[in-house]
Amino acid sequence: MMNKMIVANLAHRPVRSLISIIAIAIEVTLILLIVGFSLGILNGQRERQAGIGADVIVLPPGSSNLVGITGAPMPVKIGDLIAKLPHVTVVSPVLIQISTSGGALQNLYGIDLQSYESLHPFHYLSGGPFQQQDDVLVDDIYANGNHVKVGNTVDLLNQHFRIVGIVAHGQGARVFFQLSKLQDLNGAPGRASAFYVKADNPANTAVVVDEIKNVPHMETYGVHSMSEYLSMLTPDNIPMLAAAL
């Protein structure tokens, strides 16, 4: 009986029923899109961080779990101290800047190419490494999405840069600058947002974390194994994201 009343009511006012159905459908679709977009960004961030090839990440005191939020508050010279530790083989400083160029939210990485590739070498799909200060590397997703190729010029941070290499995606960022160039653009010479550290043996990761924390004045820094850091990239650990979802 109840079902008949519901059907009769819907049929009695078909326009109102149709508008209600469309309104609810739009609301549900928008909710799913927002949640999917937010979780997609977070999952993509996790995968790209894992692809860097580091065993340990060092972040500034009080930093967010999302690298790039805190700017460049750490002196690059800290990396020299970390590199002297017994079980450390590679220390790579990275300056990370969030950009909304072209209407897309993305992380731009300023890297020391030699140490960054010592963590995990780039797979060049075309082109090759930096040649000049105004050169950039982009990944294949960026290249395909923006319809660019090696030799093209792109506008980033209100300047023109030449694409010299296209690399396979999944190693931190979609666009890579030389570290010194991005430092100059940010007015942050000699500064970095994060250090990616490689141990002499993955089994010594916990030992390296303890060694870094025992360096004088490093006890307040965010020193995490990459497995621990990646496990923290969840909505509950990102400021306001869980509440927004």
C-alpha positions in Angstrom: 0.0 0.0 0.0 2.8 2.4 1.0 4.7 1.7 -2.3 1.5 2.5 -4.3 1.1 5.8 -2.5 4.7 6.8 -3.3 4.4 5.9 -7.0 1.0 7.7 -7.2 2.5 10.8 -5.6 5.5 10.8 -8.0 3.2 10.3 -11.0 0.8 13.0 -9.9 3.5 15.7 -10.0 5.9 14.4 -12.7 7.8 17.7 -13.1 8.4 18.2 -9.4 9.5 14.5 -9.2 11.9 14.9 -12.1 13.5 18.1 -10.7 13.9 16.4 -7.3 15.6 13.3 -8.9 18.0 15.5 -10.9 18.8 17.7 -7.9 19.7 14.7 -5.7 21.6 13.1 -8.6 23.7 16.3 -9.1 24.4 16.6 -5.3 25.5 12.9 -5.0 27.7 13.2 -8.2 29.4 16.4 -6.9 30.1 14.7 -3.6 31.6 11.7 -5.3 33.7 13.9 -7.6 35.1 16.0 -4.7 35.9 12.9 -2.6 37.4 11.1 -5.6 39.5 14.2 -6.6 40.8 14.7 -3.0 41.7 11.0 -2.5 43.2 10.8 -6.0 45.6 13.6 -5.3 46.6 12.0 -2.0 47.1 8.6 -3.5 49.1 10.1 -6.4 51.3 11.9 -3.9 51.9 8.7 -2.1 52.9 6.8 -5.2 55.2 9.5 -6.5 57.0 9.8 -3.1 57.5 6.0 -3.0 59.0 6.2 -6.5 61.8 8.6 -5.5 63.7 5.6 -4.1 64.7 7.0 -0.7 64.7 5.1 2.5 64.3 8.1 4.9 62.8 11.5 4.5 63.9 14.5 6.7 61.4 17.4 7.0 61.6 20.7 9.0 60.3 20.9 12.5 56.5 21.2 12.7 56.1 20.5 9.0 53.0 19.1 7.3 52.8 15.5 6.1 52.4 16.9 2.6 55.9 18.0 1.4 55.9 21.4 -0.2 53.5 23.0 2.3 56.3 24.4 4.4 58.4 26.1 1.8 62.2 26.0 2.2 63.1 26.4 5.9 66.1 24.1 6.1 69.7 25.0 5.2 71.2 22.6 2.6 74.3 22.3 4.8 72.3 20.0 7.0 72.6 17.4 4.3 76.4 17.5 4.7 76.0 16.5 8.4 73.6 13.7 7.4 75.9 12.4 4.7 78.7 11.8 7.3 76.6 9.3 9.2 77.9 5.7 9.1 75.0 4.0 7.3 74.1 6.9 4.9 75.1 6.6 1.2 73.0 9.3 -0.5 71.5 12.6 0.7 69.5 14.6 -1.8 68.2 18.1 -0.9 65.0 19.1 -2.7 63.2 22.4 -2.8 59.5 22.0 -3.3 57.1 24.7 -4.4 53.4 24.4 -5.0 52.3 26.0 -8.2 48.9 26.7 -9.8 50.3 27.5 -13.2 47.7 26.8 -16.0 45.0 26.3 -13.4 46.5 23.0 -12.2 47.8 22.4 -8.7 51.2 20.8 -8.9 54.5 20.4 -7.0 57.6 21.8 -8.7 60.8 20.2 -7.5 64.2 21.9 -7.5 66.7 19.0 -7.4 70.4 18.3 -7.4 70.3 16.0 -10.4 73.3 13.9 -9.4 72.2 13.0 -5.9 68.5 12.7 -6.9 69.3 10.2 -9.6 71.5 8.3 -7.1 68.3 7.6 -5.2 66.7 6.2 -8.3 67.8 7.1 -11.9 65.3 8.8 -14.2 64.1 6.8 -17.2 64.4 9.3 -20.0 61.7 8.8 -22.6 63.3 11.5 -24.8 65.9 14.2 -24.4 68.3 14.1 -21.5 69.6 15.9 -18.3 69.8 19.7 -17.6 72.2 21.6 -19.8 71.5 25.2 -18.7 69.9 27.0 -15.8 66.6 27.6 -17.6 66.2 24.0 -18.5 63.5 21.8 -17.0 62.6 18.1 -17.0 58.9 17.1 -17.2 57.3 13.7 -16.8 55.3 12.0 -19.6 51.9 12.8 -17.9 52.8 16.5 -17.9 54.1 16.3 -21.5 51.0 14.5 -22.8 48.5 16.7 -20.9 50.1 19.9 -22.1 51.0 18.7 -25.6 54.7 19.6 -25.3 57.9 17.8 -26.3 61.7 18.2 -25.9 62.8 21.7 -27.2 59.4 23.4 -26.4 59.2 26.4 -24.1 56.9 26.4 -21.2 55.8 29.3 -18.9 56.4 28.5 -15.2 56.6 30.9 -12.3 56.3 33.8 -14.7 59.4 32.8 -16.7 60.1 30.8 -19.8 61.9 27.4 -19.5 63.1 25.0 -22.1 62.1 21.3 -21.8 65.3 19.3 -22.3 64.0 15.9 -21.1 60.8 13.9 -20.7 61.0 11.2 -18.0 58.7 8.4 -16.9 56.2 9.6 -14.3 56.2 8.5 -10.6 59.4 10.1 -9.1 58.2 12.9 -6.9 57.0 15.7 -9.2 55.8 16.4 -12.7 58.3 19.2 -13.3 61.9 19.4 -12.2 64.2 22.4 -12.0 67.8 22.7 -11.1 68.0 23.2 -7.4 69.9 26.5 -7.6 67.5 27.9 -10.1 64.4 27.3 -8.0 66.2 28.6 -5.0 66.9 31.9 -6.8 63.3 32.2 -8.0 62.1 31.6 -4.4 64.7 34.0 -2.8 65.9 31.0 -0.8 69.5 30.4 -1.7 71.1 27.5 0.2 67.7 26.3 1.4 65.7 23.1 1.0 62.2 21.8 1.8 63.2 18.1 2.4 66.1 15.7 2.3 65.7 12.3 0.8 68.2 9.8 2.3 69.3 6.4 1.1 70.8 3.9 3.5 73.6 1.5 2.7 71.1 -1.3 3.2 67.3 -1.0 3.5 67.6 -3.2 6.6 69.4 -0.3 8.3 66.7 2.3 7.7 65.7 2.4 11.4 69.3 2.8 12.3 69.7 5.7 10.0 66.5 7.4 11.4 68.0 7.1 14.9 71.4 8.4 13.7 69.8 11.5 12.2 67.7 12.2 15.3 70.9 12.0 17.4 72.6 14.7 15.4 72.8 17.8 17.6 69.8 20.1 17.1 68.0 17.6 14.8 65.8 16.1 17.5 62.9 18.4 16.6 63.1 17.6 12.8 60.6 15.3 11.1 62.7 12.2 10.5 60.8 9.3 9.1 61.4 6.1 7.3 59.7 6.3 3.9 57.4 3.4 4.9 56.3 5.3 8.0 55.9 8.5 6.0 53.8 6.9 3.3 51.6 5.4 5.9 50.9 8.9 7.2 49.6 10.1 3.9 45.9 9.4 4.7 43.0 11.9 5.1 43.1 11.6 8.9 46.7 12.9 8.9 46.3 15.8 6.5 45.1 19.1 8.2 41.4 19.8 7.5 41.1 17.1 4.8 39.3 14.6 6.9 36.9 17.3 8.1 36.3 18.5 4.6 35.5 15.0 3.3 
